Amino acid sequence: MMMNEEIEHRRIYTNGIWVHIAEKGQGPLVLLIHGFPQLWCCWVHQISHLASHARLWRL
């Protein structure tokens, strides 16, 4: 699986926990939320297309 270096990784503190965010793109915010036991990278095939139209947060 190829990881794109344009993806920004950061953590946000919300509701008493730290959450990892993988972010890419600009525009309206779109949340991509994976199920258990997947990781944010399960969205790798959708990232490039969606990021050209919106700001993505992968949780």
Biopython code that builds the backbone (N, CA, C, O; Angstrom):
import numpy as np
from Bio.PDB.StructureBuilder import StructureBuilder

atoms = [
    (1, "MET", "N", (0.841, -1.172, 0.000)),
    (1, "MET", "CA", (0.000, 0.000, 0.000)),
    (1, "MET", "C", (0.887, 1.237, 0.000)),
    (1, "MET", "O", (1.846, 1.319, 0.767)),
    (2, "MET", "N", (0.568, 2.193, -0.857)),
    (2, "MET", "CA", (1.376, 3.387, -1.002)),
    (2, "MET", "C", (0.808, 4.509, -0.146)),
    (2, "MET", "O", (-0.367, 4.849, -0.280)),
    (3, "MET", "N", (1.615, 5.085, 0.725)),
    (3, "MET", "CA", (1.176, 6.179, 1.572)),
    (3, "MET", "C", (1.604, 7.498, 0.934)),
    (3, "MET", "O", (2.727, 7.625, 0.447)),
    (4, "ASN", "N", (0.716, 8.460, 0.939)),
    (4, "ASN", "CA", (0.979, 9.753, 0.335)),
    (4, "ASN", "C", (1.559, 10.701, 1.372)),
    (4, "ASN", "O", (0.976, 10.890, 2.439)),
    (5, "GLU", "N", (2.714, 11.301, 1.060)),
    (5, "GLU", "CA", (3.350, 12.205, 2.012)),
    (5, "GLU", "C", (2.603, 13.530, 2.172)),
    (5, "GLU", "O", (2.944, 14.309, 3.063)),
    (6, "GLU", "N", (1.604, 13.811, 1.347)),
    (6, "GLU", "CA", (0.820, 15.031, 1.482)),
    (6, "GLU", "C", (-0.213, 14.937, 2.601)),
    (6, "GLU", "O", (-0.862, 15.932, 2.925)),
    (7, "ILE", "N", (-0.370, 13.786, 3.179)),
    (7, "ILE", "CA", (-1.327, 13.605, 4.266)),
    (7, "ILE", "C", (-0.699, 14.103, 5.561)),
    (7, "ILE", "O", (0.398, 13.685, 5.929)),
    (8, "GLU", "N", (-1.407, 15.007, 6.255)),
    (8, "GLU", "CA", (-0.915, 15.545, 7.520)),
    (8, "GLU", "C", (-1.502, 14.725, 8.667)),
    (8, "GLU", "O", (-2.714, 14.527, 8.745)),
    (9, "HIS", "N", (-0.638, 14.255, 9.545)),
    (9, "HIS", "CA", (-1.069, 13.474, 10.702)),
    (9, "HIS", "C", (-0.964, 14.357, 11.939)),
    (9, "HIS", "O", (0.052, 15.014, 12.165)),
    (10, "ARG", "N", (-2.027, 14.361, 12.731)),
    (10, "ARG", "CA", (-1.990, 15.088, 13.993)),
    (10, "ARG", "C", (-2.984, 14.462, 14.958)),
    (10, "ARG", "O", (-3.770, 13.590, 14.589)),
    (11, "ARG", "N", (-2.931, 14.921, 16.191)),
    (11, "ARG", "CA", (-3.853, 14.436, 17.214)),
    (11, "ARG", "C", (-4.666, 15.610, 17.735)),
    (11, "ARG", "O", (-4.149, 16.717, 17.886)),
    (12, "ILE", "N", (-5.943, 15.360, 18.010)),
    (12, "ILE", "CA", (-6.787, 16.374, 18.627)),
    (12, "ILE", "C", (-7.334, 15.809, 19.930)),
    (12, "ILE", "O", (-7.590, 14.611, 20.045)),
    (13, "TYR", "N", (-7.506, 16.687, 20.905)),
    (13, "TYR", "CA", (-8.039, 16.279, 22.195)),
    (13, "TYR", "C", (-9.513, 16.656, 22.234)),
    (13, "TYR", "O", (-9.854, 17.833, 22.126)),
    (14, "THR", "N", (-10.380, 15.676, 22.387)),
    (14, "THR", "CA", (-11.814, 15.928, 22.421)),
    (14, "THR", "C", (-12.497, 14.936, 23.350)),
    (14, "THR", "O", (-12.146, 13.757, 23.373)),
    (15, "ASN", "N", (-13.452, 15.402, 24.100)),
    (15, "ASN", "CA", (-14.222, 14.553, 25.023)),
    (15, "ASN", "C", (-13.339, 13.709, 25.944)),
    (15, "ASN", "O", (-13.680, 12.571, 26.264)),
    (16, "GLY", "N", (-12.208, 14.269, 26.365)),
    (16, "GLY", "CA", (-11.338, 13.579, 27.318)),
    (16, "GLY", "C", (-10.402, 12.542, 26.734)),
    (16, "GLY", "O", (-9.735, 11.833, 27.487)),
    (17, "ILE", "N", (-10.328, 12.428, 25.396)),
    (17, "ILE", "CA", (-9.414, 11.466, 24.764)),
    (17, "ILE", "C", (-8.653, 12.130, 23.620)),
    (17, "ILE", "O", (-9.092, 13.144, 23.077)),
    (18, "TRP", "N", (-7.515, 11.552, 23.261)),
    (18, "TRP", "CA", (-6.741, 11.989, 22.103)),
    (18, "TRP", "C", (-7.162, 11.152, 20.901)),
    (18, "TRP", "O", (-7.237, 9.927, 20.991)),
    (19, "VAL", "N", (-7.436, 11.809, 19.779)),
    (19, "VAL", "CA", (-7.856, 11.128, 18.558)),
    (19, "VAL", "C", (-6.855, 11.448, 17.452)),
    (19, "VAL", "O", (-6.505, 12.611, 17.248)),
    (20, "HIS", "N", (-6.392, 10.421, 16.736)),
    (20, "HIS", "CA", (-5.490, 10.613, 15.594)),
    (20, "HIS", "C", (-6.299, 11.051, 14.387)),
    (20, "HIS", "O", (-7.340, 10.468, 14.083)),
    (21, "ILE", "N", (-5.815, 12.090, 13.692)),
    (21, "ILE", "CA", (-6.452, 12.601, 12.474)),
    (21, "ILE", "C", (-5.436, 12.519, 11.339)),
    (21, "ILE", "O", (-4.294, 12.951, 11.496)),
    (22, "ALA", "N", (-5.841, 11.975, 10.213)),
    (22, "ALA", "CA", (-5.048, 12.026, 8.980)),
    (22, "ALA", "C", (-5.816, 12.969, 8.059)),
    (22, "ALA", "O", (-6.950, 12.675, 7.681)),
    (23, "GLU", "N", (-5.210, 14.097, 7.696)),
    (23, "GLU", "CA", (-5.928, 15.167, 6.999)),
    (23, "GLU", "C", (-5.321, 15.464, 5.638)),
    (23, "GLU", "O", (-4.102, 15.444, 5.464)),
    (24, "LYS", "N", (-6.200, 15.742, 4.669)),
    (24, "LYS", "CA", (-5.750, 16.129, 3.336)),
    (24, "LYS", "C", (-6.874, 16.896, 2.649)),
    (24, "LYS", "O", (-8.050, 16.621, 2.885)),
    (25, "GLY", "N", (-6.512, 17.864, 1.795)),
    (25, "GLY", "CA", (-7.483, 18.590, 0.994)),
    (25, "GLY", "C", (-7.931, 19.888, 1.627)),
    (25, "GLY", "O", (-7.566, 20.216, 2.756)),
    (26, "GLN", "N", (-8.741, 20.623, 0.864)),
    (26, "GLN", "CA", (-9.298, 21.900, 1.307)),
    (26, "GLN", "C", (-10.756, 21.946, 0.915)),
    (26, "GLN", "O", (-11.186, 21.236, 0.006)),
    (27, "GLY", "N", (-11.518, 22.781, 1.597)),
    (27, "GLY", "CA", (-12.931, 22.920, 1.287)),
    (27, "GLY", "C", (-13.786, 22.391, 2.415)),
    (27, "GLY", "O", (-13.343, 22.344, 3.563)),
    (28, "PRO", "N", (-15.018, 21.988, 2.100)),
    (28, "PRO", "CA", (-15.916, 21.477, 3.138)),
    (28, "PRO", "C", (-15.319, 20.234, 3.798)),
    (28, "PRO", "O", (-14.679, 19.412, 3.142)),
    (29, "LEU", "N", (-15.539, 20.113, 5.101)),
    (29, "LEU", "CA", (-14.994, 18.984, 5.850)),
    (29, "LEU", "C", (-15.817, 17.723, 5.607)),
    (29, "LEU", "O", (-17.045, 17.740, 5.694)),
    (30, "VAL", "N", (-15.118, 16.627, 5.301)),
    (30, "VAL", "CA", (-15.737, 15.310, 5.154)),
    (30, "VAL", "C", (-15.031, 14.376, 6.129)),
    (30, "VAL", "O", (-13.806, 14.266, 6.101)),
    (31, "LEU", "N", (-15.786, 13.705, 6.984)),
    (31, "LEU", "CA", (-15.219, 12.736, 7.924)),
    (31, "LEU", "C", (-15.310, 11.341, 7.333)),
    (31, "LEU", "O", (-16.382, 10.906, 6.911)),
    (32, "LEU", "N", (-14.195, 10.648, 7.302)),
    (32, "LEU", "CA", (-14.152, 9.249, 6.884)),
    (32, "LEU", "C", (-13.844, 8.439, 8.131)),
    (32, "LEU", "O", (-12.731, 8.506, 8.653)),
    (33, "ILE", "N", (-14.806, 7.683, 8.611)),
    (33, "ILE", "CA", (-14.665, 6.968, 9.869)),
    (33, "ILE", "C", (-14.632, 5.464, 9.593)),
    (33, "ILE", "O", (-15.597, 4.891, 9.088)),
    (34, "HIS", "N", (-13.513, 4.845, 9.929)),
    (34, "HIS", "CA", (-13.355, 3.404, 9.694)),
    (34, "HIS", "C", (-13.993, 2.608, 10.824)),
    (34, "HIS", "O", (-14.259, 3.136, 11.903)),
    (35, "GLY", "N", (-14.229, 1.347, 10.561)),
    (35, "GLY", "CA", (-14.752, 0.443, 11.577)),
    (35, "GLY", "C", (-13.632, -0.316, 12.261)),
    (35, "GLY", "O", (-12.464, -0.176, 11.900)),
    (36, "PHE", "N", (-13.986, -1.103, 13.231)),
    (36, "PHE", "CA", (-13.011, -1.924, 13.940)),
    (36, "PHE", "C", (-12.820, -3.237, 13.188)),
    (36, "PHE", "O", (-13.821, -3.843, 12.808)),
    (37, "PRO", "N", (-11.635, -3.701, 12.954)),
    (37, "PRO", "CA", (-10.329, -3.289, 13.448)),
    (37, "PRO", "C", (-9.502, -2.514, 12.416)),
    (37, "PRO", "O", (-8.276, -2.503, 12.531)),
    (38, "GLN", "N", (-10.097, -1.877, 11.433)),
    (38, "GLN", "CA", (-9.352, -1.153, 10.408)),
    (38, "GLN", "C", (-8.667, 0.090, 10.972)),
    (38, "GLN", "O", (-8.890, 0.477, 12.119)),
    (39, "LEU", "N", (-7.827, 0.703, 10.136)),
    (39, "LEU", "CA", (-7.124, 1.940, 10.460)),
    (39, "LEU", "C", (-7.516, 3.004, 9.436)),
    (39, "LEU", "O", (-8.233, 2.712, 8.479)),
    (40, "TRP", "N", (-7.047, 4.240, 9.636)),
    (40, "TRP", "CA", (-7.369, 5.340, 8.722)),
    (40, "TRP", "C", (-6.977, 5.012, 7.289)),
    (40, "TRP", "O", (-7.614, 5.495, 6.353)),
    (41, "CYS", "N", (-5.945, 4.203, 7.098)),
    (41, "CYS", "CA", (-5.448, 3.918, 5.747)),
    (41, "CYS", "C", (-6.382, 3.001, 4.953)),
    (41, "CYS", "O", (-6.109, 2.730, 3.783)),
    (42, "CYS", "N", (-7.461, 2.521, 5.543)),
    (42, "CYS", "CA", (-8.419, 1.730, 4.756)),
    (42, "CYS", "C", (-9.095, 2.605, 3.699)),
    (42, "CYS", "O", (-9.739, 2.088, 2.786)),
    (43, "TRP", "N", (-8.951, 3.927, 3.817)),
    (43, "TRP", "CA", (-9.529, 4.868, 2.849)),
    (43, "TRP", "C", (-8.538, 5.241, 1.738)),
    (43, "TRP", "O", (-8.821, 6.152, 0.960)),
    (44, "VAL", "N", (-7.403, 4.575, 1.644)),
    (44, "VAL", "CA", (-6.332, 4.970, 0.727)),
    (44, "VAL", "C", (-6.799, 5.097, -0.726)),
    (44, "VAL", "O", (-6.289, 5.953, -1.448)),
    (45, "HIS", "N", (-7.731, 4.291, -1.167)),
    (45, "HIS", "CA", (-8.167, 4.340, -2.564)),
    (45, "HIS", "C", (-9.126, 5.502, -2.844)),
    (45, "HIS", "O", (-9.297, 5.887, -4.000)),
    (46, "GLN", "N", (-9.746, 6.060, -1.818)),
    (46, "GLN", "CA", (-10.684, 7.167, -1.990)),
    (46, "GLN", "C", (-10.041, 8.535, -1.737)),
    (46, "GLN", "O", (-10.597, 9.560, -2.132)),
    (47, "ILE", "N", (-8.892, 8.559, -1.090)),
    (47, "ILE", "CA", (-8.286, 9.800, -0.629)),
    (47, "ILE", "C", (-8.014, 10.788, -1.758)),
    (47, "ILE", "O", (-8.430, 11.943, -1.661)),
    (48, "SER", "N", (-7.341, 10.382, -2.811)),
    (48, "SER", "CA", (-6.939, 11.321, -3.867)),
    (48, "SER", "C", (-8.135, 11.980, -4.531)),
    (48, "SER", "O", (-8.140, 13.195, -4.724)),
    (49, "HIS", "N", (-9.134, 11.209, -4.878)),
    (49, "HIS", "CA", (-10.313, 11.781, -5.542)),
    (49, "HIS", "C", (-11.071, 12.717, -4.606)),
    (49, "HIS", "O", (-11.387, 13.845, -4.985)),
    (50, "LEU", "N", (-11.364, 12.269, -3.404)),
    (50, "LEU", "CA", (-12.151, 13.090, -2.485)),
    (50, "LEU", "C", (-11.412, 14.349, -2.047)),
    (50, "LEU", "O", (-12.035, 15.398, -1.881)),
    (51, "ALA", "N", (-10.095, 14.267, -1.857)),
    (51, "ALA", "CA", (-9.317, 15.423, -1.410)),
    (51, "ALA", "C", (-9.274, 16.528, -2.454)),
    (51, "ALA", "O", (-8.997, 17.678, -2.113)),
    (52, "SER", "N", (-9.540, 16.212, -3.708)),
    (52, "SER", "CA", (-9.571, 17.260, -4.728)),
    (52, "SER", "C", (-10.877, 18.053, -4.660)),
    (52, "SER", "O", (-11.015, 19.076, -5.330)),
    (53, "HIS", "N", (-11.835, 17.586, -3.856)),
    (53, "HIS", "CA", (-13.137, 18.249, -3.737)),
    (53, "HIS", "C", (-13.463, 18.716, -2.325)),
    (53, "HIS", "O", (-14.367, 19.533, -2.152)),
    (54, "ALA", "N", (-12.758, 18.224, -1.312)),
    (54, "ALA", "CA", (-13.107, 18.532, 0.074)),
    (54, "ALA", "C", (-11.896, 18.347, 0.983)),
    (54, "ALA", "O", (-10.879, 17.787, 0.572)),
    (55, "ARG", "N", (-12.014, 18.818, 2.210)),
    (55, "ARG", "CA", (-11.003, 18.584, 3.248)),
    (55, "ARG", "C", (-11.402, 17.309, 3.970)),
    (55, "ARG", "O", (-12.521, 17.199, 4.470)),
    (56, "LEU", "N", (-10.494, 16.350, 4.026)),
    (56, "LEU", "CA", (-10.803, 15.042, 4.604)),
    (56, "LEU", "C", (-10.142, 14.884, 5.967)),
    (56, "LEU", "O", (-8.976, 15.228, 6.156)),
    (57, "TRP", "N", (-10.903, 14.365, 6.894)),
    (57, "TRP", "CA", (-10.364, 13.895, 8.173)),
    (57, "TRP", "C", (-10.659, 12.416, 8.223)),
    (57, "TRP", "O", (-11.818, 12.006, 8.160)),
    (58, "ARG", "N", (-9.618, 11.612, 8.337)),
    (58, "ARG", "CA", (-9.786, 10.180, 8.480)),
    (58, "ARG", "C", (-9.521, 9.814, 9.917)),
    (58, "ARG", "O", (-8.444, 10.086, 10.449)),
    (59, "LEU", "N", (-10.486, 9.208, 10.536)),
    (59, "LEU", "CA", (-10.389, 8.861, 11.966)),
    (59, "LEU", "C", (-10.191, 7.360, 12.098)),
    (59, "LEU", "O", (-10.084, 6.847, 13.212)),
]
sb = StructureBuilder()
sb.init_structure("model")
sb.init_model(0)
sb.init_chain("A")
sb.init_seg("    ")
for serial, (resi, resn, name, xyz) in enumerate(atoms, 1):
    if name == "N":
        sb.init_residue(resn, " ", resi, " ")
    sb.init_atom(name, np.array(xyz, "f"), 0.0, 1.0, " ", f" {name:<3s}", serial, name[0])
structure = sb.get_structure()
